[in-house]
Amino acid sequence: MSEREGGTKMKSGEGGKKPHKNKPTSKKYKLYKVTGETVKRNAKFCPRCGPGVFMGGGLNRLHCGKCRYTEFNKQ
Ligand SMILES: [Zn+2]
C-alpha cells in the first residue's frame, strides 16, 4: 500500500484543455480506513466510566485513560 499523492499529473498528450483542479480530499479519505468498530474485543470497559470507555494497558494491567483507574489482572 504505497500510493503517492500525485498532485498535478499533466499529460502532455492532450492539448487545449485546462488542467482541472483535483479535489484534494477525495483521495485522502480512501487511505484512512475507519477501524474504530473493529478494535480488539478483549478490551474491557472501565468500571468507573462505564461502558463506552475502553481500558488499555500493558501485559497484566488495565488502565483507563479517562479517569486513570488501573486494574491488575490476576492469573
Ligand atoms: Zn475510567
PDB file of the backbone (N, CA, C, O) and the ligand in Angstrom, with CONECT records:
HET     ZN  A 101       1
ATOM      1  N   MET A   1       0.857  -1.201   0.000  1.00  0.00           N
ATOM      2  CA  MET A   1       0.000   0.000   0.000  1.00  0.00           C
ATOM      3  C   MET A   1       0.884   1.239   0.000  1.00  0.00           C
ATOM      4  O   MET A   1       1.197   1.798   1.051  1.00  0.00           O
ATOM      5  N   SER A   2       1.265   1.640  -1.152  1.00  0.00           N
ATOM      6  CA  SER A   2       2.101   2.840  -1.204  1.00  0.00           C
ATOM      7  C   SER A   2       1.615   3.720  -2.339  1.00  0.00           C
ATOM      8  O   SER A   2       2.143   3.712  -3.451  1.00  0.00           O
ATOM      9  N   GLU A   3       0.606   4.464  -2.010  1.00  0.00           N
ATOM     10  CA  GLU A   3       0.085   5.361  -3.030  1.00  0.00           C
ATOM     11  C   GLU A   3       0.719   6.728  -2.876  1.00  0.00           C
ATOM     12  O   GLU A   3       0.767   7.316  -1.796  1.00  0.00           O
ATOM     13  N   ARG A   4       1.181   7.180  -3.964  1.00  0.00           N
ATOM     14  CA  ARG A   4       1.745   8.519  -3.909  1.00  0.00           C
ATOM     15  C   ARG A   4       0.631   9.540  -4.080  1.00  0.00           C
ATOM     16  O   ARG A   4      -0.393   9.291  -4.717  1.00  0.00           O
ATOM     17  N   GLU A   5       0.868  10.651  -3.506  1.00  0.00           N
ATOM     18  CA  GLU A   5      -0.096  11.742  -3.692  1.00  0.00           C
ATOM     19  C   GLU A   5       0.289  12.542  -4.917  1.00  0.00           C
ATOM     20  O   GLU A   5       1.058  13.501  -4.864  1.00  0.00           O
ATOM     21  N   GLY A   6      -0.280  12.102  -6.012  1.00  0.00           N
ATOM     22  CA  GLY A   6       0.036  12.809  -7.235  1.00  0.00           C
ATOM     23  C   GLY A   6      -0.729  14.113  -7.311  1.00  0.00           C
ATOM     24  O   GLY A   6      -1.922  14.125  -7.614  1.00  0.00           O
ATOM     25  N   GLY A   7      -0.088  15.142  -7.053  1.00  0.00           N
ATOM     26  CA  GLY A   7      -0.770  16.440  -7.004  1.00  0.00           C
ATOM     27  C   GLY A   7      -1.173  16.910  -8.370  1.00  0.00           C
ATOM     28  O   GLY A   7      -2.350  17.176  -8.619  1.00  0.00           O
ATOM     29  N   THR A   8      -0.234  17.016  -9.242  1.00  0.00           N
ATOM     30  CA  THR A   8      -0.544  17.559 -10.565  1.00  0.00           C
ATOM     31  C   THR A   8       0.016  16.641 -11.632  1.00  0.00           C
ATOM     32  O   THR A   8       1.166  16.744 -12.058  1.00  0.00           O
ATOM     33  N   LYS A   9      -0.855  15.744 -12.035  1.00  0.00           N
ATOM     34  CA  LYS A   9      -0.462  14.898 -13.148  1.00  0.00           C
ATOM     35  C   LYS A   9      -0.918  15.544 -14.447  1.00  0.00           C
ATOM     36  O   LYS A   9      -2.115  15.704 -14.690  1.00  0.00           O
ATOM     37  N   MET A  10       0.012  15.899 -15.246  1.00  0.00           N
ATOM     38  CA  MET A  10      -0.346  16.557 -16.501  1.00  0.00           C
ATOM     39  C   MET A  10       0.138  15.711 -17.668  1.00  0.00           C
ATOM     40  O   MET A  10       1.332  15.483 -17.862  1.00  0.00           O
ATOM     41  N   LYS A  11      -0.842  15.261 -18.429  1.00  0.00           N
ATOM     42  CA  LYS A  11      -0.461  14.521 -19.618  1.00  0.00           C
ATOM     43  C   LYS A  11      -0.095  15.492 -20.728  1.00  0.00           C
ATOM     44  O   LYS A  11      -0.834  16.425 -21.042  1.00  0.00           O
ATOM     45  N   SER A  12       1.014  15.251 -21.280  1.00  0.00           N
ATOM     46  CA  SER A  12       1.479  16.179 -22.298  1.00  0.00           C
ATOM     47  C   SER A  12       0.856  15.863 -23.647  1.00  0.00           C
ATOM     48  O   SER A  12       1.069  16.572 -24.631  1.00  0.00           O
ATOM     49  N   GLY A  13       0.071  14.768 -23.674  1.00  0.00           N
ATOM     50  CA  GLY A  13      -0.517  14.408 -24.949  1.00  0.00           C
ATOM     51  C   GLY A  13      -1.729  15.266 -25.278  1.00  0.00           C
ATOM     52  O   GLY A  13      -1.894  15.702 -26.417  1.00  0.00           O
ATOM     53  N   GLU A  14      -2.560  15.504 -24.303  1.00  0.00           N
ATOM     54  CA  GLU A  14      -3.766  16.285 -24.571  1.00  0.00           C
ATOM     55  C   GLU A  14      -3.452  17.766 -24.509  1.00  0.00           C
ATOM     56  O   GLU A  14      -2.878  18.271 -23.544  1.00  0.00           O
ATOM     57  N   GLY A  15      -3.836  18.420 -25.538  1.00  0.00           N
ATOM     58  CA  GLY A  15      -3.569  19.848 -25.549  1.00  0.00           C
ATOM     59  C   GLY A  15      -4.861  20.639 -25.643  1.00  0.00           C
ATOM     60  O   GLY A  15      -5.842  20.176 -26.225  1.00  0.00           O
ATOM     61  N   GLY A  16      -4.857  21.799 -25.085  1.00  0.00           N
ATOM     62  CA  GLY A  16      -6.015  22.671 -25.230  1.00  0.00           C
ATOM     63  C   GLY A  16      -6.900  22.684 -24.003  1.00  0.00           C
ATOM     64  O   GLY A  16      -7.533  23.695 -23.699  1.00  0.00           O
ATOM     65  N   LYS A  17      -6.947  21.581 -23.305  1.00  0.00           N
ATOM     66  CA  LYS A  17      -7.817  21.552 -22.125  1.00  0.00           C
ATOM     67  C   LYS A  17      -7.139  22.202 -20.928  1.00  0.00           C
ATOM     68  O   LYS A  17      -5.930  22.101 -20.717  1.00  0.00           O
ATOM     69  N   LYS A  18      -7.967  22.859 -20.175  1.00  0.00           N
ATOM     70  CA  LYS A  18      -7.413  23.435 -18.953  1.00  0.00           C
ATOM     71  C   LYS A  18      -7.232  22.336 -17.904  1.00  0.00           C
ATOM     72  O   LYS A  18      -8.075  21.446 -17.792  1.00  0.00           O
ATOM     73  N   PRO A  19      -6.187  22.388 -17.170  1.00  0.00           N
ATOM     74  CA  PRO A  19      -5.974  21.410 -16.095  1.00  0.00           C
ATOM     75  C   PRO A  19      -6.944  21.648 -14.947  1.00  0.00           C
ATOM     76  O   PRO A  19      -6.830  22.602 -14.177  1.00  0.00           O
ATOM     77  N   HIS A  20      -7.892  20.744 -14.875  1.00  0.00           N
ATOM     78  CA  HIS A  20      -8.901  20.933 -13.829  1.00  0.00           C
ATOM     79  C   HIS A  20      -8.319  20.615 -12.466  1.00  0.00           C
ATOM     80  O   HIS A  20      -7.401  19.807 -12.320  1.00  0.00           O
ATOM     81  N   LYS A  21      -8.874  21.264 -11.503  1.00  0.00           N
ATOM     82  CA  LYS A  21      -8.375  21.059 -10.139  1.00  0.00           C
ATOM     83  C   LYS A  21      -8.910  19.747  -9.579  1.00  0.00           C
ATOM     84  O   LYS A  21     -10.100  19.445  -9.678  1.00  0.00           O
ATOM     85  N   ASN A  22      -8.035  19.005  -9.012  1.00  0.00           N
ATOM     86  CA  ASN A  22      -8.463  17.781  -8.341  1.00  0.00           C
ATOM     87  C   ASN A  22      -8.922  18.102  -6.923  1.00  0.00           C
ATOM     88  O   ASN A  22      -8.378  18.968  -6.237  1.00  0.00           O
ATOM     89  N   LYS A  23      -9.922  17.381  -6.531  1.00  0.00           N
ATOM     90  CA  LYS A  23     -10.345  17.545  -5.149  1.00  0.00           C
ATOM     91  C   LYS A  23      -9.326  16.878  -4.242  1.00  0.00           C
ATOM     92  O   LYS A  23      -9.095  15.674  -4.349  1.00  0.00           O
ATOM     93  N   PRO A  24      -8.733  17.623  -3.377  1.00  0.00           N
ATOM     94  CA  PRO A  24      -7.635  17.079  -2.569  1.00  0.00           C
ATOM     95  C   PRO A  24      -8.098  16.103  -1.504  1.00  0.00           C
ATOM     96  O   PRO A  24      -7.311  15.281  -1.034  1.00  0.00           O
ATOM     97  N   THR A  25      -9.331  16.178  -1.127  1.00  0.00           N
ATOM     98  CA  THR A  25      -9.773  15.355  -0.010  1.00  0.00           C
ATOM     99  C   THR A  25     -10.285  13.995  -0.464  1.00  0.00           C
ATOM    100  O   THR A  25     -10.294  13.041   0.314  1.00  0.00           O
ATOM    101  N   SER A  26     -10.703  13.904  -1.697  1.00  0.00           N
ATOM    102  CA  SER A  26     -11.356  12.682  -2.133  1.00  0.00           C
ATOM    103  C   SER A  26     -10.416  11.490  -2.074  1.00  0.00           C
ATOM    104  O   SER A  26     -10.824  10.382  -1.725  1.00  0.00           O
ATOM    105  N   LYS A  27      -9.203  11.715  -2.406  1.00  0.00           N
ATOM    106  CA  LYS A  27      -8.271  10.594  -2.431  1.00  0.00           C
ATOM    107  C   LYS A  27      -7.771  10.252  -1.034  1.00  0.00           C
ATOM    108  O   LYS A  27      -7.472   9.100  -0.717  1.00  0.00           O
ATOM    109  N   LYS A  28      -7.695  11.260  -0.238  1.00  0.00           N
ATOM    110  CA  LYS A  28      -7.155  11.029   1.094  1.00  0.00           C
ATOM    111  C   LYS A  28      -8.115  10.210   1.947  1.00  0.00           C
ATOM    112  O   LYS A  28      -7.691   9.444   2.811  1.00  0.00           O
ATOM    113  N   TYR A  29      -9.379  10.374   1.704  1.00  0.00           N
ATOM    114  CA  TYR A  29     -10.345   9.653   2.526  1.00  0.00           C
ATOM    115  C   TYR A  29     -10.253   8.148   2.308  1.00  0.00           C
ATOM    116  O   TYR A  29     -10.598   7.356   3.185  1.00  0.00           O
ATOM    117  N   LYS A  30      -9.790   7.777   1.147  1.00  0.00           N
ATOM    118  CA  LYS A  30      -9.688   6.346   0.869  1.00  0.00           C
ATOM    119  C   LYS A  30      -8.532   5.722   1.630  1.00  0.00           C
ATOM    120  O   LYS A  30      -8.537   4.530   1.936  1.00  0.00           O
ATOM    121  N   LEU A  31      -7.558   6.538   1.923  1.00  0.00           N
ATOM    122  CA  LEU A  31      -6.397   5.999   2.616  1.00  0.00           C
ATOM    123  C   LEU A  31      -6.711   5.730   4.081  1.00  0.00           C
ATOM    124  O   LEU A  31      -6.194   4.792   4.687  1.00  0.00           O
ATOM    125  N   TYR A  32      -7.551   6.561   4.619  1.00  0.00           N
ATOM    126  CA  TYR A  32      -7.854   6.400   6.040  1.00  0.00           C
ATOM    127  C   TYR A  32      -9.070   5.504   6.204  1.00  0.00           C
ATOM    128  O   TYR A  32     -10.211   5.939   6.051  1.00  0.00           O
ATOM    129  N   LYS A  33      -8.807   4.282   6.510  1.00  0.00           N
ATOM    130  CA  LYS A  33      -9.919   3.368   6.737  1.00  0.00           C
ATOM    131  C   LYS A  33     -10.374   3.454   8.187  1.00  0.00           C
ATOM    132  O   LYS A  33      -9.568   3.484   9.118  1.00  0.00           O
ATOM    133  N   VAL A  34     -11.640   3.491   8.338  1.00  0.00           N
ATOM    134  CA  VAL A  34     -12.162   3.570   9.695  1.00  0.00           C
ATOM    135  C   VAL A  34     -12.131   2.191  10.334  1.00  0.00           C
ATOM    136  O   VAL A  34     -12.830   1.274   9.903  1.00  0.00           O
ATOM    137  N   THR A  35     -11.336   2.064  11.333  1.00  0.00           N
ATOM    138  CA  THR A  35     -11.242   0.779  12.017  1.00  0.00           C
ATOM    139  C   THR A  35     -11.663   0.928  13.472  1.00  0.00           C
ATOM    140  O   THR A  35     -11.164   0.239  14.362  1.00  0.00           O
ATOM    141  N   GLY A  36     -12.577   1.832  13.681  1.00  0.00           N
ATOM    142  CA  GLY A  36     -12.986   2.092  15.057  1.00  0.00           C
ATOM    143  C   GLY A  36     -13.834   0.974  15.618  1.00  0.00           C
ATOM    144  O   GLY A  36     -13.796   0.699  16.817  1.00  0.00           O
ATOM    145  N   GLU A  37     -14.585   0.340  14.770  1.00  0.00           N
ATOM    146  CA  GLU A  37     -15.502  -0.683  15.271  1.00  0.00           C
ATOM    147  C   GLU A  37     -14.884  -2.063  15.254  1.00  0.00           C
ATOM    148  O   GLU A  37     -15.482  -3.032  15.724  1.00  0.00           O
ATOM    149  N   THR A  38     -13.719  -2.143  14.727  1.00  0.00           N
ATOM    150  CA  THR A  38     -13.080  -3.457  14.667  1.00  0.00           C
ATOM    151  C   THR A  38     -11.872  -3.517  15.585  1.00  0.00           C
ATOM    152  O   THR A  38     -10.874  -4.179  15.299  1.00  0.00           O
ATOM    153  N   VAL A  39     -11.990  -2.822  16.665  1.00  0.00           N
ATOM    154  CA  VAL A  39     -10.916  -2.881  17.652  1.00  0.00           C
ATOM    155  C   VAL A  39     -10.996  -4.218  18.376  1.00  0.00           C
ATOM    156  O   VAL A  39     -12.002  -4.925  18.314  1.00  0.00           O
ATOM    157  N   LYS A  40      -9.946  -4.530  19.039  1.00  0.00           N
ATOM    158  CA  LYS A  40      -9.914  -5.792  19.760  1.00  0.00           C
ATOM    159  C   LYS A  40     -11.094  -5.884  20.718  1.00  0.00           C
ATOM    160  O   LYS A  40     -11.454  -4.942  21.423  1.00  0.00           O
ATOM    161  N   ARG A  41     -11.650  -7.037  20.696  1.00  0.00           N
ATOM    162  CA  ARG A  41     -12.845  -7.205  21.510  1.00  0.00           C
ATOM    163  C   ARG A  41     -12.517  -7.569  22.956  1.00  0.00           C
ATOM    164  O   ARG A  41     -13.376  -7.522  23.835  1.00  0.00           O
ATOM    165  N   ASN A  42     -11.290  -7.922  23.174  1.00  0.00           N
ATOM    166  CA  ASN A  42     -10.953  -8.276  24.545  1.00  0.00           C
ATOM    167  C   ASN A  42     -10.724  -7.048  25.420  1.00  0.00           C
ATOM    168  O   ASN A  42     -10.363  -7.143  26.593  1.00  0.00           O
ATOM    169  N   ALA A  43     -10.946  -5.907  24.806  1.00  0.00           N
ATOM    170  CA  ALA A  43     -10.809  -4.697  25.593  1.00  0.00           C
ATOM    171  C   ALA A  43     -11.921  -4.639  26.634  1.00  0.00           C
ATOM    172  O   ALA A  43     -13.062  -5.028  26.383  1.00  0.00           O
ATOM    173  N   LYS A  44     -11.560  -4.155  27.775  1.00  0.00           N
ATOM    174  CA  LYS A  44     -12.516  -4.128  28.871  1.00  0.00           C
ATOM    175  C   LYS A  44     -12.989  -2.700  29.094  1.00  0.00           C
ATOM    176  O   LYS A  44     -12.261  -1.732  28.875  1.00  0.00           O
ATOM    177  N   PHE A  45     -14.209  -2.610  29.527  1.00  0.00           N
ATOM    178  CA  PHE A  45     -14.731  -1.289  29.835  1.00  0.00           C
ATOM    179  C   PHE A  45     -14.272  -0.854  31.215  1.00  0.00           C
ATOM    180  O   PHE A  45     -13.999  -1.672  32.093  1.00  0.00           O
ATOM    181  N   CYS A  46     -14.199   0.409  31.370  1.00  0.00           N
ATOM    182  CA  CYS A  46     -13.808   0.938  32.665  1.00  0.00           C
ATOM    183  C   CYS A  46     -14.990   0.841  33.635  1.00  0.00           C
ATOM    184  O   CYS A  46     -16.090   1.282  33.301  1.00  0.00           O
ATOM    185  N   PRO A  47     -14.787   0.283  34.806  1.00  0.00           N
ATOM    186  CA  PRO A  47     -15.880   0.151  35.773  1.00  0.00           C
ATOM    187  C   PRO A  47     -16.329   1.488  36.326  1.00  0.00           C
ATOM    188  O   PRO A  47     -17.448   1.624  36.820  1.00  0.00           O
ATOM    189  N   ARG A  48     -15.486   2.434  36.243  1.00  0.00           N
ATOM    190  CA  ARG A  48     -15.867   3.750  36.758  1.00  0.00           C
ATOM    191  C   ARG A  48     -16.612   4.555  35.705  1.00  0.00           C
ATOM    192  O   ARG A  48     -17.677   5.120  35.955  1.00  0.00           O
ATOM    193  N   CYS A  49     -16.026   4.587  34.539  1.00  0.00           N
ATOM    194  CA  CYS A  49     -16.617   5.408  33.481  1.00  0.00           C
ATOM    195  C   CYS A  49     -17.800   4.705  32.837  1.00  0.00           C
ATOM    196  O   CYS A  49     -18.652   5.343  32.218  1.00  0.00           O
ATOM    197  N   GLY A  50     -17.849   3.388  32.985  1.00  0.00           N
ATOM    198  CA  GLY A  50     -18.956   2.653  32.405  1.00  0.00           C
ATOM    199  C   GLY A  50     -18.663   2.235  30.999  1.00  0.00           C
ATOM    200  O   GLY A  50     -17.588   2.511  30.466  1.00  0.00           O
ATOM    201  N   PRO A  51     -19.634   1.557  30.382  1.00  0.00           N
ATOM    202  CA  PRO A  51     -19.457   1.077  29.016  1.00  0.00           C
ATOM    203  C   PRO A  51     -19.267   2.239  28.049  1.00  0.00           C
ATOM    204  O   PRO A  51     -19.950   3.259  28.132  1.00  0.00           O
ATOM    205  N   GLY A  52     -18.352   2.063  27.159  1.00  0.00           N
ATOM    206  CA  GLY A  52     -18.062   3.125  26.214  1.00  0.00           C
ATOM    207  C   GLY A  52     -16.638   3.596  26.361  1.00  0.00           C
ATOM    208  O   GLY A  52     -16.040   4.118  25.420  1.00  0.00           O
ATOM    209  N   VAL A  53     -16.101   3.407  27.546  1.00  0.00           N
ATOM    210  CA  VAL A  53     -14.717   3.798  27.782  1.00  0.00           C
ATOM    211  C   VAL A  53     -13.873   2.545  27.911  1.00  0.00           C
ATOM    212  O   VAL A  53     -13.956   1.808  28.893  1.00  0.00           O
ATOM    213  N   PHE A  54     -13.067   2.328  26.904  1.00  0.00           N
ATOM    214  CA  PHE A  54     -12.234   1.143  26.930  1.00  0.00           C
ATOM    215  C   PHE A  54     -11.027   1.364  27.825  1.00  0.00           C
ATOM    216  O   PHE A  54     -10.574   2.484  28.060  1.00  0.00           O
ATOM    217  N   MET A  55     -10.543   0.255  28.302  1.00  0.00           N
ATOM    218  CA  MET A  55      -9.340   0.328  29.102  1.00  0.00           C
ATOM    219  C   MET A  55      -8.188  -0.267  28.312  1.00  0.00           C
ATOM    220  O   MET A  55      -8.300  -1.350  27.738  1.00  0.00           O
ATOM    221  N   GLY A  56      -7.116   0.436  28.293  1.00  0.00           N
ATOM    222  CA  GLY A  56      -5.942  -0.087  27.648  1.00  0.00           C
ATOM    223  C   GLY A  56      -4.927  -0.438  28.717  1.00  0.00           C
ATOM    224  O   GLY A  56      -5.178  -0.274  29.911  1.00  0.00           O
ATOM    225  N   GLY A  57      -3.801  -0.912  28.283  1.00  0.00           N
ATOM    226  CA  GLY A  57      -2.825  -1.210  29.306  1.00  0.00           C
ATOM    227  C   GLY A  57      -1.704  -2.084  28.813  1.00  0.00           C
ATOM    228  O   GLY A  57      -1.515  -2.276  27.611  1.00  0.00           O
ATOM    229  N   GLY A  58      -0.992  -2.591  29.728  1.00  0.00           N
ATOM    230  CA  GLY A  58       0.182  -3.376  29.404  1.00  0.00           C
ATOM    231  C   GLY A  58      -0.110  -4.857  29.453  1.00  0.00           C
ATOM    232  O   GLY A  58      -1.165  -5.308  29.008  1.00  0.00           O
ATOM    233  N   LEU A  59       0.819  -5.607  29.991  1.00  0.00           N
ATOM    234  CA  LEU A  59       0.718  -7.056  29.941  1.00  0.00           C
ATOM    235  C   LEU A  59      -0.353  -7.570  30.892  1.00  0.00           C
ATOM    236  O   LEU A  59      -1.221  -8.351  30.502  1.00  0.00           O
ATOM    237  N   ASN A  60      -0.287  -7.140  32.107  1.00  0.00           N
ATOM    238  CA  ASN A  60      -1.216  -7.695  33.091  1.00  0.00           C
ATOM    239  C   ASN A  60      -1.921  -6.602  33.878  1.00  0.00           C
ATOM    240  O   ASN A  60      -2.264  -6.767  35.049  1.00  0.00           O
ATOM    241  N   ARG A  61      -2.121  -5.507  33.215  1.00  0.00           N
ATOM    242  CA  ARG A  61      -2.847  -4.461  33.901  1.00  0.00           C
ATOM    243  C   ARG A  61      -3.676  -3.672  32.906  1.00  0.00           C
ATOM    244  O   ARG A  61      -3.328  -3.557  31.730  1.00  0.00           O
ATOM    245  N   LEU A  62      -4.753  -3.144  33.388  1.00  0.00           N
ATOM    246  CA  LEU A  62      -5.604  -2.335  32.540  1.00  0.00           C
ATOM    247  C   LEU A  62      -5.643  -0.922  33.093  1.00  0.00           C
ATOM    248  O   LEU A  62      -5.650  -0.692  34.302  1.00  0.00           O
ATOM    249  N   HIS A  63      -5.669  -0.018  32.183  1.00  0.00           N
ATOM    250  CA  HIS A  63      -5.586   1.365  32.612  1.00  0.00           C
ATOM    251  C   HIS A  63      -6.606   2.189  31.848  1.00  0.00           C
ATOM    252  O   HIS A  63      -6.687   2.127  30.621  1.00  0.00           O
ATOM    253  N   CYS A  64      -7.366   2.945  32.579  1.00  0.00           N
ATOM    254  CA  CYS A  64      -8.342   3.811  31.937  1.00  0.00           C
ATOM    255  C   CYS A  64      -7.707   5.162  31.691  1.00  0.00           C
ATOM    256  O   CYS A  64      -7.172   5.798  32.599  1.00  0.00           O
ATOM    257  N   GLY A  65      -7.779   5.578  30.454  1.00  0.00           N
ATOM    258  CA  GLY A  65      -7.171   6.855  30.120  1.00  0.00           C
ATOM    259  C   GLY A  65      -8.026   8.032  30.507  1.00  0.00           C
ATOM    260  O   GLY A  65      -7.586   9.180  30.448  1.00  0.00           O
ATOM    261  N   LYS A  66      -9.249   7.749  30.902  1.00  0.00           N
ATOM    262  CA  LYS A  66     -10.153   8.854  31.208  1.00  0.00           C
ATOM    263  C   LYS A  66     -10.087   9.229  32.684  1.00  0.00           C
ATOM    264  O   LYS A  66      -9.865  10.385  33.047  1.00  0.00           O
ATOM    265  N   CYS A  67     -10.286   8.222  33.517  1.00  0.00           N
ATOM    266  CA  CYS A  67     -10.279   8.510  34.953  1.00  0.00           C
ATOM    267  C   CYS A  67      -9.020   7.989  35.620  1.00  0.00           C
ATOM    268  O   CYS A  67      -8.819   8.143  36.825  1.00  0.00           O
ATOM    269  N   ARG A  68      -8.186   7.375  34.813  1.00  0.00           N
ATOM    270  CA  ARG A  68      -6.897   6.860  35.302  1.00  0.00           C
ATOM    271  C   ARG A  68      -7.079   5.761  36.341  1.00  0.00           C
ATOM    272  O   ARG A  68      -6.263   5.594  37.247  1.00  0.00           O
ATOM    273  N   TYR A  69      -8.134   5.041  36.191  1.00  0.00           N
ATOM    274  CA  TYR A  69      -8.327   3.888  37.037  1.00  0.00           C
ATOM    275  C   TYR A  69      -7.482   2.744  36.516  1.00  0.00           C
ATOM    276  O   TYR A  69      -7.467   2.472  35.315  1.00  0.00           O
ATOM    277  N   THR A  70      -6.793   2.087  37.398  1.00  0.00           N
ATOM    278  CA  THR A  70      -5.916   0.985  36.982  1.00  0.00           C
ATOM    279  C   THR A  70      -6.351  -0.301  37.644  1.00  0.00           C
ATOM    280  O   THR A  70      -6.613  -0.354  38.845  1.00  0.00           O
ATOM    281  N   GLU A  71      -6.420  -1.320  36.839  1.00  0.00           N
ATOM    282  CA  GLU A  71      -6.832  -2.622  37.360  1.00  0.00           C
ATOM    283  C   GLU A  71      -5.791  -3.658  36.977  1.00  0.00           C
ATOM    284  O   GLU A  71      -5.309  -3.691  35.845  1.00  0.00           O
ATOM    285  N   PHE A  72      -5.460  -4.491  37.928  1.00  0.00           N
ATOM    286  CA  PHE A  72      -4.448  -5.519  37.676  1.00  0.00           C
ATOM    287  C   PHE A  72      -5.099  -6.849  37.410  1.00  0.00           C
ATOM    288  O   PHE A  72      -6.055  -7.239  38.079  1.00  0.00           O
ATOM    289  N   ASN A  73      -4.583  -7.523  36.447  1.00  0.00           N
ATOM    290  CA  ASN A  73      -5.084  -8.847  36.138  1.00  0.00           C
ATOM    291  C   ASN A  73      -4.368  -9.884  36.981  1.00  0.00           C
ATOM    292  O   ASN A  73      -3.140  -9.939  37.035  1.00  0.00           O
ATOM    293  N   LYS A  74      -5.158 -10.688  37.625  1.00  0.00           N
ATOM    294  CA  LYS A  74      -4.559 -11.766  38.404  1.00  0.00           C
ATOM    295  C   LYS A  74      -4.714 -13.068  37.652  1.00  0.00           C
ATOM    296  O   LYS A  74      -5.790 -13.405  37.160  1.00  0.00           O
ATOM    297  N   GLN A  75      -3.647 -13.769  37.578  1.00  0.00           N
ATOM    298  CA  GLN A  75      -3.699 -15.065  36.913  1.00  0.00           C
ATOM    299  C   GLN A  75      -3.031 -16.146  37.729  1.00  0.00           C
ATOM    300  O   GLN A  75      -2.989 -17.302  37.306  1.00  0.00           O
TER     301      GLN A  75
HETATM  302 ZN    ZN A 101     -12.385   5.299  33.639  1.00  0.00          ZN2+
END
